[in-house]
């Protein structure tokens, strides 16, 4: 499996970390498929990528990744049109922060549906073809919050910790068939989400980061790219924290 021929499926690949991941694979010559719920944003991202990488193939499919039937349909379409999926990156995620005593059930359910059930949906839909090919890379984007918790984020922490347990279990199920399953756990990354933080909040966060600064989406993209590479063929069931030292084991 050469890097140039890779077919990479990324959820939430039209903004922030997901867009940086898509950019990194496109730079290598991979075929990139993006799944997302915002059709307009997805089409704009594809147009931008086609301008920046005119020789590369990139497509966007509108898909609510929390819905099993929608994911099954989208993945089947990708397999019919491109023949295989070499790399799956589960990046789609949302937040609905609230203290537990004030959290509504729908806030809990929606975060778990988008962040964790989507991971189940995509892995289940794609792993069968990977098993047939006896090769594949699955990289799930978790979070340091899933490792250490955070006040006001019980739903988000549960979804990201659940993704880690899911990934370790799936890694054991498919290891003998040439498929690796790993997590990348970003720390605080400079995205539109963190850009909305007040300066006092940013300073408080920076005090918890030994390296003293926030990461960039490209830092996460490079970690994902490495885990998808032949250099990482003997790595599976692991969590790679890219966090400036926030979580040290």
MARZA-560805 format. One record per residue (C-alpha): x, y, z; residue in one letter. Coordinates in steps of 0.001 Angstrom, whole numbers, plus 500000, padded with zeros to 6 digits. Layout:
# residues N
XYZa...
END
This chain:
# residues 249
500000500000500000x501803503109498782x501173506469500407x500222508012497052x497394505533496542x495765505883499929x492014506393500133x491371508353503318x487922508868504851x487669511725507357x484620512783509339x484317516475510134x487097517258507689x485867520655506552x487102522766509485x489705523010512226x491611519840513050x489767517775510462x490616520216507695x494280520161508715x494237516354508584x492681516404505121x495281518933503982x498139516754505222x496940513711503318x496225515708500167x499785517030500287x500938513404500106x498795512680497048x496095510676498810x492460510522497740x490440512220500488x486749511709501226x485114514033503767x481851513282505538x479994516116507228x476551517486507942x477039520999506529x476725520704502753x477558524334501991x480686524338504142x481746520978502714x481406522163499123x483364525334499907x486139523249501475x486312520950498451x486528523953496112x489357525365498228x491205522043498218x490773521637494460x492338525059493973x495251524280496305x495739520668495126x494558520582491486x496049517155490814x494433515502493852x491028513920494246x488849515157497095x485104514688497544x482517515636500160x479419513651501078x476692515109503243x476136512670506090x474902512804509679x477540510511511133x475439509884514243x472881508035512095x473762504434511315x471768504140508082x473235507375506703x476769506193507444x476165502776505903x474880504451502733x477806506887502521x480468504234503127x478916501913500549x478969504777498044x482658505410498743x483489501724498335x481549501527495060x483239504600493613x486789504206494971x487043500467495652x488392500604499195x489060502692502290x492648502489503516x492500505013506352x489555506032508519x489844509137510697x486952509649513112x487231513342513862x483628514585514055x482818516014517458x480736518577519299x480520520049522782x477518521023524906x479180522079528126x477146522242531308x477440521220534930x475854517812535396x473095519099537686x472052521578534983x472615519321531962x469565518344529938x469201514786528708x469296515923525089x472658517633525712x474047514360527053x472533512261524277x473583514499521390x477232514683522443x477408510903522896x475657510351519566x477945512618517531x481223511913519319x480983508231520221x478207506557518257x479628508041515070x482857506194515842x480912502934516162x478990503679512964x482049504451510838x484247501655512190x481527499056511783x480784500192508230x484412500314507058x486180497537508927x484630494744506868x486339495940503689x489593496401505608x489324492832506861x488924491595503290x492001493565502239x493919492499505364x495104496065505760x493817499292507240x494439502175509599x491811503557511961x492651506723513872x490091508086516319x490387511666517531x489769511589521273x490863514331523706x492941514867526816x489584515556528471x488839511870527998x492004511105529973x491752513603532803x488158514876532876x487013518481533136x484370520310535124x481285521033533050x482143518414530443x480835515114531801x479172514365528475x482213515288526388x484636513477528717x482477510356528684x482326510358524884x486077510789524477x486982508270527191x484513505871525598x486279506315522274x489553505244523898x488041502084525381x486313501341522083x489563501754520152x491572499482522448x488916496772522189x488601497008518408x492396496967518096x492424493543519750x489646492266517483x491367493149514194x495085493006515004x495690489683513265x494272491043510005x496775493831509436x494549496592510807x495709499039513460x493418501137515645x494779504079517616x493665507324519221x495111510790519067x494221512887522117x494613516601521362x495188519048524156x494187522680523743x494524523525520063x494128526899518383x490801526544516568x487626528584516205x486434526964519421x489381528137521531x489434531506519778x486158532293521544x487729531941524983x488266535027527109x491879536063527667x491637535105531351x490477531618530340x493357531262527896x495886532279530527x494459529757532988x494766527024530357x498338527981529487x499335527584533126x498418523883532855x500506523335529714x504180522677530558x505290523837527104x503470527129527689x501493527481524460x498551525979522599x499062523587519750x498059524008516127x495701521827514072x498754520863512022x500312519262515124x497375516860515291x497464516284511541x501103515195511676x500342512716514477x497472511234512464x499610511071509344x502308509201511263x499842506640512652x498566506026509115x502087505501507791x504116502307507368x506376503612510151x503524502957512609x502712499434511425x503568497899514829x501577500422516871x497994499598517806x495626500132520708x497525503228521813x496615506796522770x498970509476521488x498477512662523494x499460515772521551x499055518270524344x502271520104525202x502699517906528266x499305518418529927x498821514694530541x501894512684531453x501684508991532306x
END
